[in-house]
């Protein structure tokens, strides 16, 4: 019988949090570079960055209320 240790879930939770934050920062930096260096406004990159940031803030508020 395979039993998954609680540490696995904790490591997965933390790694996904770091990956999401890194993805949001990367999308924001890439959007900023394309906007300021090349003078190209990319709506898709801005939408990805705002979505990641918005979901993170909403989840932080949700967990604060429910905790």
Secondary structure, 3 states (H helix, E strand, C coil): CCCCCHHHHHHHHHHHHHHHHHHHHHHHHHHHHHHHCCCCCCHHHHHHHHHHHHHHHHHHHHHHHHC
